[in-house]
Amino acid sequence: MKQKSLLLYRYSVPFRTPFHYANGSIDKREGFLIGSGKSIWTEIAPLPGFSGESMEDAGSFLKNNWNLILQHFKNATLDRFLVEEAQQSGIEQFPSIRFGLSLLDEQQKASASGLPLFAYWQEQWFPDAAETKGYVRCNALAEHQNMEELLQVIHFRKESGFRTMKVKLTADPETAYNVINETCTRFPDVIFRYDANRAFSLQEALGLFERLRSRFDRDQTGNNLQYIEEPLSNPDVDSLTKLKKFGISIAADESARSSAEVRKLNESGSFDYLVIKPMLFGSFNELKELIQSDSSVTISSVFETAVGRMLLAHLAALFNNNRETDHGLATGPFLMDDVSTSMPGPHIKLKSKPGIGLKVNMDKTWLTPEVDSSNKE
């Protein structure tokens, strides 16, 4: 099926509160939306402090290659552009662009089959599976504040229907121990994921894990601690092996930013879970290796708009055909505005319409048309 219309918008939407990371903070989320003006939309959004490429890099690539991208879109051959012309175009340097264009290609294929994206993928990958679940569950985010406020946030999220919480830890091992101990004990029916963001030295992490193991064994608690994410500032295999003896699961995030890194992790067995941010990872073809593996994968947002989050929700539904989990997609409320419903709750319902099935409102002051190719042949 050939399609001729393709639109490119640049967006810049403020965060409700500044987003802080290791080397700074940002007060707005920027990126690009590309769509056919119908049900096919994708997003390209490098995240400062995390992505190897910048918005300027992405914008220059799209501008320099737009005519070629449009030609392949019209001919439904974007997969050829992503593979055959990768070296010439330089797209190998830009994970967010590989992600965005590959998902545009996948939506074209799904729409040509008259299927929503997740159902098209299931037909391709799990044709003998039981009925596809057209929804995914999300974990809630709980930033560490003081203990009383943290417990209130967790209680509120639980009452809102979330069954899994992701809690950010501080770089102080004593505070981290108190947070994990208190939250796991207070909410035994909530599943907890703790994100250390590579905060601890090996000795600090060993002390933390040993205290937790002793505490949990003594009182027969802690079964609701699913994993601690990236505890080590230097996560080499030997150090991770020493941590794993305590029987507390460890998740990779920063250590799993490419298919090559994931292969090494799987070979070493040094992590129990993978937290994958597709916008930082790359194309759908690169993600296929994870789908075909036995890895326990959580799909996670990097504060994309509703377009990007819905793409991730379809991916999460595909991964859930291997094993069901809650994914990190409830990030819409962090943005001041959006191009569609913010989907802030514990579930994301996937519609039965072709493509991603999202009604996109492009009448926003923070959206700037970059290219309109609808009338070009």
Summary of the structure (lengths in Angstrom):
residues: 377
radius of gyration: 20.9
end to end distance: 15.7
largest distance: 71.3
contacts: 1275
relative contact order: 0.17
helix: 41%
strand: 21%
